[in-house]
Amino acid sequence: MITLYQFSTSPFAEKVRRALNYKGLPFDIHEVARARVAEGDYEDVSPTGKFPSIRDGDTVVWDSTDILYHLEKTHAAPPIVPAGARDAALAHAIEEWADESLYFYEMTMRLTWEHNLDAALDEFARSLPGVPKERLKPLIVEATTRLTEAQGVGRKPADQVVRDVERHFQALDGLLDGRGWLVGDAPSIADLAVIAQVNALRYAREAEAALRETRHVAGWIARVDDAAPPS
């Protein structure tokens, strides 16, 4: 039995859950207590303190991309990495776009813009049960702002961030024009990574409005949810 160690609020955990469900693998979920990570309670499953991580028998893997490739190696069917070299490379590039670009937009819009954070605050509060919500909100804003400003997206004016996300969603829409999946003829790591970040972005009302301007994304979301459920 695979055990998934996760923060339920993390799009990377959603990405892993979808991969496990798509491959039909039974798994247990251990919700990580955020306050205990710094105390070293989870060093046996994530020496770096990064989550999600999994324990698969005697093997421990952390980092969502490494987890997906581990699952592909040990539980090959159905595949989530396309067979052809070009498609595999394209799926990798799209996954990186999701993990390293869309991620910082969802962090900025969902967690540093206070009017959007309200929609996510209850979920974060459950992982920090001893912290009152009125204290938790400024802590999340401060910590996430430091991270996104260091990366760069968090230093952009809000209207520029919105325009960027509109372009990202239009690019996603273009990738899906005439296609059921982002790469190849079945779900892949590209679909699993992108949908997780899109779902996190949807906490932001500005991103939800941009999503309504696309033609193909809603149908793709329904297909991925059906093939690789998030929970």
C-alpha positions in Angstrom: 0.0 0.0 0.0 1.3 3.5 -0.9 1.1 6.2 1.7 0.8 9.8 0.5 2.1 12.5 2.8 0.5 15.7 1.8 -0.8 19.2 2.5 -4.3 19.0 1.1 -4.0 22.7 0.0 -1.1 21.9 -2.3 -1.7 21.6 -6.1 1.3 19.3 -6.2 -0.5 16.9 -3.9 -3.5 17.0 -6.2 -1.3 16.2 -9.1 0.0 13.1 -7.3 -3.5 12.0 -6.2 -4.7 12.2 -9.7 -1.8 10.1 -10.9 -2.5 7.4 -8.3 -6.2 7.4 -9.2 -5.5 7.2 -12.9 -3.2 4.2 -12.4 -5.8 2.6 -10.1 -3.3 2.3 -7.2 -4.7 2.0 -3.7 -3.2 4.6 -1.3 -3.6 6.0 2.2 -3.4 9.7 2.9 -1.4 11.1 5.8 -2.2 14.8 6.3 1.0 16.5 7.3 0.9 18.7 10.4 2.6 21.9 9.2 3.8 22.9 12.6 5.6 19.6 13.1 7.7 19.7 9.8 10.1 22.2 11.3 10.5 20.0 14.4 11.8 17.2 12.2 8.9 14.8 12.6 8.7 13.9 8.9 12.4 13.6 8.1 12.0 9.9 7.5 9.6 10.6 4.5 11.0 14.0 3.4 14.5 14.9 4.5 14.1 18.3 2.7 10.7 19.0 4.3 9.1 19.1 0.9 5.6 17.6 0.4 4.0 15.7 -1.1 6.0 12.6 -0.5 5.1 8.9 -0.7 6.2 5.7 0.9 5.9 2.9 -1.5 7.0 -0.3 0.3 10.6 0.4 1.4 11.0 3.3 -1.0 10.4 7.0 -0.1 10.1 9.6 -2.8 9.5 13.3 -2.4 8.9 16.0 -5.0 5.8 15.6 -7.1 7.6 15.1 -10.4 9.9 12.5 -9.0 6.9 10.7 -7.5 5.1 10.6 -10.9 8.2 9.2 -12.6 8.6 6.6 -9.8 5.0 5.5 -10.3 5.6 5.3 -14.0 8.6 3.1 -13.5 7.1 0.8 -10.9 3.4 0.8 -12.0 3.7 1.3 -15.8 0.1 0.8 -16.9 -1.7 2.9 -17.8 1.2 5.2 -18.7 1.4 8.9 -17.8 4.5 9.6 -19.9 3.9 9.4 -23.6 5.8 6.7 -25.5 7.4 8.8 -28.3 10.5 10.9 -27.6 9.0 14.1 -28.9 5.7 13.7 -27.0 7.5 12.8 -23.8 9.7 15.9 -24.1 6.6 18.1 -24.7 4.8 16.6 -21.7 7.9 17.3 -19.6 8.0 20.9 -20.8 4.3 21.5 -20.1 4.6 20.0 -16.7 7.5 22.3 -15.9 5.4 25.3 -17.2 2.7 24.3 -14.7 5.1 23.6 -11.8 7.5 26.5 -12.2 5.3 29.3 -13.8 1.6 28.7 -13.1 2.4 27.8 -9.6 3.7 31.3 -8.7 0.7 32.9 -10.3 -1.7 30.8 -8.2 0.4 31.5 -5.1 0.3 35.3 -5.8 -3.4 35.4 -6.7 -4.8 32.8 -4.2 -2.6 33.5 -1.2 -1.3 37.1 -1.3 -4.5 38.8 -2.5 -6.6 38.9 0.6 -10.0 38.9 -1.1 -9.1 35.5 -2.7 -7.4 34.1 0.4 -10.7 34.2 2.3 -11.9 31.3 0.0 -9.0 29.1 0.9 -8.5 30.1 4.5 -10.6 27.3 6.1 -8.5 24.6 4.3 -5.2 26.1 5.6 -6.7 26.5 9.1 -7.3 22.7 9.3 -3.6 22.0 8.9 -2.7 24.5 11.6 -5.4 23.8 14.2 -3.8 25.8 17.0 -3.6 29.0 15.0 -6.7 31.3 15.0 -7.8 32.3 11.5 -7.5 36.0 12.2 -3.8 35.4 13.0 -3.3 32.8 10.2 -4.4 35.1 7.4 -1.6 37.7 7.8 1.0 34.9 8.3 0.0 33.3 5.0 0.1 36.6 3.2 3.5 37.6 4.6 5.2 34.2 4.0 3.8 33.8 0.5 4.6 37.4 -0.5 8.2 36.9 0.5 8.3 33.8 -1.7 6.6 35.3 -4.8 8.4 38.6 -4.6 11.8 36.7 -4.5 10.7 34.7 -7.6 9.4 37.8 -9.4 5.7 37.4 -10.0 4.8 38.9 -6.7 6.6 42.1 -7.6 4.3 42.7 -10.6 1.3 45.1 -10.4 -2.0 43.2 -10.0 -3.3 44.2 -13.4 -0.2 42.8 -15.0 -0.6 39.5 -13.1 -4.2 39.3 -14.4 -3.1 39.9 -18.0 -0.4 37.2 -17.6 -2.9 34.7 -16.4 -5.3 35.6 -19.2 -2.5 34.8 -21.7 -1.6 31.6 -19.9 -5.3 30.4 -20.1 -5.5 31.4 -23.8 -2.3 29.4 -24.4 -3.9 26.4 -22.6 -7.0 26.9 -24.7 -4.9 26.9 -27.9 -3.1 23.7 -26.9 -6.5 22.0 -26.5 -7.9 23.3 -29.8 -8.9 20.1 -31.7 -7.4 17.8 -29.0 -8.7 15.9 -26.1 -5.5 16.0 -24.1 -2.5 18.3 -23.9 -0.1 15.7 -25.4 -0.9 12.5 -27.2 -4.2 10.6 -27.1 -4.4 10.0 -23.3 -3.9 11.8 -20.0 -0.2 12.5 -19.2 1.9 14.2 -16.7 1.1 17.4 -18.6 -2.6 17.2 -18.0 -2.1 16.2 -14.3 0.2 19.0 -13.5 -1.7 21.8 -15.4 -5.1 20.9 -14.0 -3.8 21.0 -10.5 -2.5 24.5 -10.9 -5.6 25.6 -12.8 -7.8 24.4 -9.9 -5.6 26.4 -7.4 -5.9 29.5 -9.6 -9.7 29.2 -9.6 -9.8 30.3 -6.0 -9.0 33.8 -7.5 -12.0 35.4 -8.9 -9.9 37.1 -11.5 -8.6 33.8 -12.8 -12.1 32.3 -12.8 -13.2 35.2 -15.0 -10.3 34.6 -17.4 -11.2 30.9 -17.5 -14.7 31.7 -18.7 -13.2 33.3 -21.8 -11.8 30.0 -23.0 -13.6 27.6 -25.3 -11.9 24.3 -24.7 -10.7 24.3 -21.1 -14.0 23.4 -19.3 -14.4 20.2 -21.4 -10.8 19.2 -20.8 -11.3 19.7 -17.0 -14.3 17.4 -17.1 -12.3 14.8 -19.1 -9.4 14.8 -16.7 -11.6 14.7 -13.7 -13.3 11.7 -15.1 -10.1 9.8 -16.0 -8.0 10.9 -13.0 -10.1 12.1 -10.1 -8.5 14.5 -7.7 -9.6 12.8 -4.5 
